Amino acid sequence: MTAQPTRPAAVAQLDAQALARLRELDPDGRHGVVVRVMNTFESSSLRLLGELKLARDRDDTVAIGGIAHTLKSSSASVGALALSARCAEVEHAVRDGQIADLATQVENLLAEGEQALVAVRAMLRS
């Protein structure tokens, strides 16, 4: 049996099927699609997580819900499924008016966002 190449643990947090779908868009890697998508995700996530912190500090639940919605699909597309799930949780809480635990949910989303960024950066370095 051939040994599998080791990947950094952070990269392993990204969903393999989502990454495979991205690679299918540029099978030989000649166009750098995966790298471009990951770089775009990194920069947009940094911006959105910053906006989320500002919205949290202003208690702006509408903005929090919108940011969570935006981040949800982009994180799923790069395989950051735990982040996508946290975003869905926050988005649904805001939409349903269930905001008693919103501060905790936003903190969890921010922490998961940082973990997703670590995973994406590790992938970009590998």
CYANA upper distance limits for C-alpha pairs under 8 A (distance plus 0.5 A):
  7 ARG  CA     11 VAL  CA      6.99
  7 ARG  CA     12 ALA  CA      7.24
  7 ARG  CA    126 SER  CA      8.27
  8 PRO  CA     12 ALA  CA      7.14
  8 PRO  CA    122 ALA  CA      7.29
  8 PRO  CA    123 MET  CA      8.43
  9 ALA  CA     13 GLN  CA      7.35
  9 ALA  CA    119 ALA  CA      8.48
 10 ALA  CA     14 LEU  CA      8.14
 10 ALA  CA    115 GLN  CA      8.26
 10 ALA  CA    118 VAL  CA      6.84
 10 ALA  CA    119 ALA  CA      4.80
 10 ALA  CA    120 VAL  CA      8.34
 10 ALA  CA    122 ALA  CA      6.84
 10 ALA  CA    123 MET  CA      8.44
 11 VAL  CA    119 ALA  CA      5.14
 11 VAL  CA    120 VAL  CA      7.20
 11 VAL  CA    122 ALA  CA      6.36
 11 VAL  CA    123 MET  CA      5.94
 12 ALA  CA     16 ALA  CA      8.34
 12 ALA  CA    119 ALA  CA      8.06
 13 GLN  CA     80 ALA  CA      7.63
 13 GLN  CA    116 ALA  CA      8.27
 13 GLN  CA    119 ALA  CA      6.97
 14 LEU  CA     18 ALA  CA      8.36
 14 LEU  CA     19 LEU  CA      7.97
 14 LEU  CA     78 VAL  CA      7.72
 14 LEU  CA     79 GLY  CA      5.12
 14 LEU  CA     80 ALA  CA      5.65
 14 LEU  CA     81 LEU  CA      7.67
 14 LEU  CA    116 ALA  CA      8.26
 14 LEU  CA    119 ALA  CA      7.27
 14 LEU  CA    120 VAL  CA      8.37
 15 ASP  CA     19 LEU  CA      6.89
 15 ASP  CA     78 VAL  CA      8.21
 15 ASP  CA     79 GLY  CA      4.80
 15 ASP  CA     80 ALA  CA      7.01
 15 ASP  CA     81 LEU  CA      7.27
 16 ALA  CA     20 ALA  CA      6.56
 16 ALA  CA     79 GLY  CA      7.53
 17 GLN  CA     21 ARG  CA      6.75
 17 GLN  CA     79 GLY  CA      8.05
 18 ALA  CA     22 LEU  CA      6.94
 18 ALA  CA     76 ALA  CA      8.04
 18 ALA  CA     77 SER  CA      6.70
 18 ALA  CA     78 VAL  CA      6.54
 18 ALA  CA     79 GLY  CA      5.40
 19 LEU  CA     23 ARG  CA      6.73
 19 LEU  CA     78 VAL  CA      6.77
 19 LEU  CA     79 GLY  CA      6.68
 20 ALA  CA     24 GLU  CA      6.71
 21 ARG  CA     25 LEU  CA      7.43
 22 LEU  CA     26 ASP  CA      7.93
 22 LEU  CA     33 VAL  CA      8.04
 22 LEU  CA     34 VAL  CA      6.58
 22 LEU  CA     78 VAL  CA      8.11
 23 ARG  CA     27 PRO  CA      6.00
 23 ARG  CA     29 GLY  CA      7.97
 23 ARG  CA     33 VAL  CA      8.07
 23 ARG  CA     34 VAL  CA      6.81
 25 LEU  CA     33 VAL  CA      7.63
 26 ASP  CA     30 ARG  CA      7.38
 26 ASP  CA     31 HIS  CA      6.95
 26 ASP  CA     32 GLY  CA      7.74
 26 ASP  CA     33 VAL  CA      6.56
 26 ASP  CA     34 VAL  CA      8.16
 29 GLY  CA     33 VAL  CA      7.43
 29 GLY  CA     34 VAL  CA      8.19
 32 GLY  CA     36 ARG  CA      6.59
 33 VAL  CA     37 VAL  CA      6.53
 34 VAL  CA     38 MET  CA      6.56
 35 VAL  CA     39 ASN  CA      6.52
 35 VAL  CA    124 LEU  CA      7.17
 36 ARG  CA     40 THR  CA      6.56
 37 VAL  CA     41 PHE  CA      6.55
 37 VAL  CA     78 VAL  CA      8.26
 38 MET  CA     42 GLU  CA      6.57
 38 MET  CA     78 VAL  CA      7.56
 38 MET  CA    120 VAL  CA      6.94
 38 MET  CA    124 LEU  CA      7.88
 39 ASN  CA     43 SER  CA      6.80
 40 THR  CA     44 SER  CA      6.52
 41 PHE  CA     45 SER  CA      6.26
 41 PHE  CA     74 SER  CA      7.49
 41 PHE  CA     75 SER  CA      8.07
 41 PHE  CA     78 VAL  CA      8.23
 42 GLU  CA     46 LEU  CA      6.68
 42 GLU  CA    117 LEU  CA      6.81
 42 GLU  CA    120 VAL  CA      7.60
 42 GLU  CA    121 ARG  CA      8.32
 43 SER  CA     47 ARG  CA      6.89
 44 SER  CA     48 LEU  CA      6.54
 45 SER  CA     49 LEU  CA      6.31
 45 SER  CA     71 LEU  CA      7.64
 45 SER  CA    113 GLY  CA      8.07
 45 SER  CA    117 LEU  CA      8.29
 46 LEU  CA     50 GLY  CA      6.67
 47 ARG  CA     51 GLU  CA      6.74
 48 LEU  CA     52 LEU  CA      6.50
 48 LEU  CA     67 ILE  CA      7.02
 48 LEU  CA     71 LEU  CA      7.79
 49 LEU  CA     53 LYS  CA      6.79
 49 LEU  CA    110 LEU  CA      7.10
 49 LEU  CA    113 GLY  CA      7.75
 50 GLY  CA     54 LEU  CA      6.97
 51 GLU  CA     55 ALA  CA      6.62
 51 GLU  CA     67 ILE  CA      8.18
 52 LEU  CA     56 ARG  CA      6.50
 52 LEU  CA     63 ALA  CA      8.14
 52 LEU  CA     64 ILE  CA      6.49
 52 LEU  CA     67 ILE  CA      7.02
 53 LYS  CA     57 ASP  CA      6.66
 54 LEU  CA     58 ARG  CA      6.76
 55 ALA  CA     59 ASP  CA      6.46
 55 ALA  CA     60 ASP  CA      5.50
 55 ALA  CA     61 THR  CA      7.75
 55 ALA  CA     63 ALA  CA      6.52
 55 ALA  CA     64 ILE  CA      6.42
 56 ARG  CA     60 ASP  CA      6.73
 56 ARG  CA     61 THR  CA      8.05
 56 ARG  CA     64 ILE  CA      7.39
 56 ARG  CA    103 ALA  CA      7.96
 56 ARG  CA    106 VAL  CA      8.05
 60 ASP  CA     64 ILE  CA      6.76
 61 THR  CA     65 GLY  CA      6.61
 61 THR  CA     94 VAL  CA      6.95
 62 VAL  CA     66 GLY  CA      6.79
 62 VAL  CA     94 VAL  CA      7.77
 63 ALA  CA     67 ILE  CA      6.56
 64 ILE  CA     68 ALA  CA      6.61
 64 ILE  CA     90 VAL  CA      8.32
 64 ILE  CA     91 GLU  CA      8.19
 64 ILE  CA     94 VAL  CA      8.26
 65 GLY  CA     69 HIS  CA      6.65
 65 GLY  CA     90 VAL  CA      7.05
 65 GLY  CA     91 GLU  CA      5.22
 65 GLY  CA     92 HIS  CA      8.40
 65 GLY  CA     94 VAL  CA      6.18
 65 GLY  CA     95 ARG  CA      7.71
 66 GLY  CA     70 THR  CA      6.76
 66 GLY  CA     91 GLU  CA      7.85
 67 ILE  CA     71 LEU  CA      6.61
 68 ALA  CA     72 LYS  CA      6.41
 68 ALA  CA     87 CYS  CA      5.19
 68 ALA  CA     88 ALA  CA      7.38
 68 ALA  CA     90 VAL  CA      6.92
 68 ALA  CA     91 GLU  CA      6.11
 69 HIS  CA     73 SER  CA      7.68
 69 HIS  CA     87 CYS  CA      7.04
 69 HIS  CA     88 ALA  CA      7.47
 69 HIS  CA     91 GLU  CA      6.49
 70 THR  CA     74 SER  CA      7.50
 71 LEU  CA     75 SER  CA      6.45
 71 LEU  CA     84 SER  CA      7.61
 71 LEU  CA     87 CYS  CA      7.24
 72 LYS  CA     76 ALA  CA      6.85
 72 LYS  CA     83 LEU  CA      7.70
 72 LYS  CA     84 SER  CA      4.92
 72 LYS  CA     85 ALA  CA      7.81
 72 LYS  CA     87 CYS  CA      5.68
 72 LYS  CA     88 ALA  CA      6.85
 73 SER  CA     77 SER  CA      6.72
 73 SER  CA     84 SER  CA      7.23
 74 SER  CA     78 VAL  CA      7.17
 74 SER  CA     84 SER  CA      8.48
 75 SER  CA     79 GLY  CA      6.81
 75 SER  CA     80 ALA  CA      5.44
 75 SER  CA     81 LEU  CA      7.08
 75 SER  CA     83 LEU  CA      6.88
 75 SER  CA     84 SER  CA      5.93
 76 ALA  CA     80 ALA  CA      5.91
 76 ALA  CA     81 LEU  CA      5.71
 76 ALA  CA     83 LEU  CA      8.24
 76 ALA  CA     84 SER  CA      5.98
 80 ALA  CA     84 SER  CA      6.84
 80 ALA  CA    116 ALA  CA      6.40
 81 LEU  CA     85 ALA  CA      6.60
 82 ALA  CA     86 ARG  CA      6.81
 82 ALA  CA    112 GLU  CA      7.51
 83 LEU  CA     87 CYS  CA      6.66
 83 LEU  CA    109 LEU  CA      7.08
 83 LEU  CA    112 GLU  CA      5.89
 83 LEU  CA    113 GLY  CA      6.45
 83 LEU  CA    116 ALA  CA      7.35
 84 SER  CA     88 ALA  CA      6.72
 85 ALA  CA     89 GLU  CA      6.70
 86 ARG  CA     90 VAL  CA      6.84
 86 ARG  CA    105 GLN  CA      8.01
 86 ARG  CA    108 ASN  CA      7.69
 86 ARG  CA    109 LEU  CA      5.83
 86 ARG  CA    112 GLU  CA      8.02
 87 CYS  CA     91 GLU  CA      6.50
 87 CYS  CA    109 LEU  CA      6.92
 88 ALA  CA     92 HIS  CA      6.49
 89 GLU  CA     93 ALA  CA      6.66
 89 GLU  CA    105 GLN  CA      8.07
 90 VAL  CA     94 VAL  CA      6.70
 90 VAL  CA    102 LEU  CA      7.50
 90 VAL  CA    105 GLN  CA      6.72
 90 VAL  CA    106 VAL  CA      7.32
 90 VAL  CA    109 LEU  CA      8.37
 91 GLU  CA     95 ARG  CA      6.64
 92 HIS  CA     96 ASP  CA      6.38
 93 ALA  CA     97 GLY  CA      6.42
 93 ALA  CA     98 GLN  CA      5.24
 93 ALA  CA     99 ILE  CA      6.42
 93 ALA  CA    102 LEU  CA      7.70
 94 VAL  CA     98 GLN  CA      6.66
 94 VAL  CA     99 ILE  CA      6.64
 94 VAL  CA    102 LEU  CA      8.34
 98 GLN  CA    102 LEU  CA      8.09
 99 ILE  CA    103 ALA  CA      8.42
101 ASP  CA    105 GLN  CA      6.76
102 LEU  CA    106 VAL  CA      6.48
103 ALA  CA    107 GLU  CA      6.75
104 THR  CA    108 ASN  CA      6.68
105 GLN  CA    109 LEU  CA      6.63
106 VAL  CA    110 LEU  CA      6.61
107 GLU  CA    111 ALA  CA      6.68
108 ASN  CA    112 GLU  CA      6.61
109 LEU  CA    113 GLY  CA      6.47
110 LEU  CA    114 GLU  CA      6.84
111 ALA  CA    115 GLN  CA      6.94
112 GLU  CA    116 ALA  CA      6.67
113 GLY  CA    117 LEU  CA      6.76
114 GLU  CA    118 VAL  CA      6.81
115 GLN  CA    119 ALA  CA      6.80
116 ALA  CA    120 VAL  CA      6.66
117 LEU  CA    121 ARG  CA      6.51
118 VAL  CA    122 ALA  CA      6.59
119 ALA  CA    123 MET  CA      6.70
120 VAL  CA    124 LEU  CA      6.70
121 ARG  CA    125 ARG  CA      6.78
122 ALA  CA    126 SER  CA      6.72
